[in-house]
Amino acid sequence: MIYKGGDKDWATKTPKAEMEAAMQRWGQWMQALTEKDQLVTGGSPLEYTGKNLTKDGVITDITASEIKELVTGYSIIRAEDFDQAVSIAKDCPIFQYPNITVERRPIHQM
């Protein structure tokens, strides 16, 4: 699952109690997936800063990107099919935050 969007100032402006509650929801969700053998990795949140590099060596700042299109984190889950992946994603705590979308994409097996 690829998380996109959000609020780039959430981590700095969120009260400590709200942050702790959010982390608890994430922990509970990941624990439930672990118990069902559906969590491969919880992944990580990504910073809202960075650079894009093209083949030609052109470097651009991603902060110019629209937040709604910016990848802001990921998790890797195990699902039997796309429908199960959608069901798992619907319970993801990321939807507690505004302006978030979640892409569910299969990992290409090589």
C-alpha positions as CSV (number, residue, x, y, z in Angstrom):
1,M,0.0,0.0,0.0
2,I,1.3,3.4,-1.0
3,Y,0.1,6.3,1.0
4,K,-0.3,9.7,-0.7
5,G,-1.1,13.1,0.4
6,G,-1.8,14.3,3.9
7,D,-0.6,17.4,5.9
8,K,3.1,18.1,5.8
9,D,2.9,19.9,9.1
10,W,0.9,17.2,10.9
11,A,3.9,15.8,12.9
12,T,4.9,19.3,14.2
13,K,1.5,20.8,14.9
14,T,-0.3,17.8,16.4
15,P,-0.7,17.7,20.2
16,K,1.3,15.0,21.9
17,A,-1.8,13.2,23.2
18,E,-3.3,13.0,19.7
19,M,0.0,11.8,18.3
20,E,0.2,9.0,20.9
21,A,-3.4,8.0,20.1
22,A,-2.6,7.9,16.4
23,M,0.5,5.7,17.0
24,Q,-1.6,3.4,19.2
25,R,-4.1,3.0,16.4
26,W,-1.2,2.1,14.0
27,G,0.2,-0.4,16.5
28,Q,-3.2,-2.1,17.0
29,W,-3.8,-2.3,13.2
30,M,-0.3,-3.7,12.5
31,Q,-0.7,-6.2,15.4
32,A,-4.0,-7.4,14.0
33,L,-2.4,-7.9,10.6
34,T,0.6,-9.7,12.1
35,E,-1.8,-12.1,14.0
36,K,-3.5,-12.9,10.6
37,D,-0.1,-13.3,8.9
38,Q,-1.0,-10.4,6.6
39,L,1.7,-7.9,7.5
40,V,5.0,-8.2,5.6
41,T,6.4,-4.9,6.8
42,G,4.8,-1.9,8.4
43,G,6.9,0.3,6.2
44,S,7.7,3.9,7.1
45,P,6.4,7.4,6.8
46,L,8.4,9.4,4.3
47,E,9.5,13.1,4.7
48,Y,7.7,15.7,2.5
49,T,11.1,16.8,1.2
50,G,13.5,15.2,-1.3
51,K,14.7,15.5,-4.9
52,N,13.8,13.9,-8.2
53,L,16.6,12.9,-10.5
54,T,16.1,12.2,-14.2
55,K,18.2,10.0,-16.4
56,D,19.8,13.2,-17.9
57,G,20.9,14.3,-14.4
58,V,18.3,17.0,-13.9
59,I,17.5,17.4,-10.3
60,T,14.3,19.0,-9.1
61,D,12.9,19.6,-5.6
62,I,9.8,17.5,-4.8
63,T,8.5,20.2,-2.5
64,A,7.1,21.8,-5.7
65,S,5.0,18.7,-6.1
66,E,1.3,18.8,-5.2
67,I,0.9,17.2,-1.8
68,K,-2.0,15.0,-2.9
69,E,0.3,13.3,-5.4
70,L,3.3,13.0,-3.1
71,V,4.1,9.5,-1.8
72,T,4.2,9.9,2.0
73,G,4.6,6.4,3.2
74,Y,4.1,2.7,2.6
75,S,3.2,-0.7,4.1
76,I,3.5,-4.1,2.6
77,I,0.7,-6.5,3.3
78,R,0.0,-10.1,2.3
79,A,-3.4,-10.6,0.6
80,E,-4.9,-13.5,-1.3
81,D,-6.3,-11.2,-4.0
82,F,-7.1,-7.6,-4.8
83,D,-10.5,-7.7,-3.0
84,Q,-8.8,-8.8,0.2
85,A,-6.2,-6.1,-0.2
86,V,-8.9,-3.5,-0.5
87,S,-10.6,-4.9,2.6
88,I,-7.4,-4.7,4.6
89,A,-6.7,-1.2,3.3
90,K,-10.1,0.1,4.4
91,D,-9.2,-0.5,8.0
92,C,-5.9,1.3,7.7
93,P,-5.4,4.1,10.3
94,I,-4.1,6.4,7.6
95,F,-7.7,7.3,6.8
96,Q,-7.9,9.2,10.2
97,Y,-5.9,12.0,8.5
98,P,-7.2,14.4,5.9
99,N,-6.5,14.4,2.2
100,I,-5.1,10.9,2.1
101,T,-5.3,8.3,-0.7
102,V,-4.0,4.7,-0.6
103,E,-2.8,2.9,-3.7
104,R,-3.0,-0.9,-3.5
105,R,-0.5,-2.4,-5.9
106,P,0.8,-5.9,-6.2
107,I,4.5,-6.5,-5.9
108,H,5.9,-8.0,-9.1
109,Q,7.4,-11.4,-8.4
110,M,10.7,-11.9,-10.2
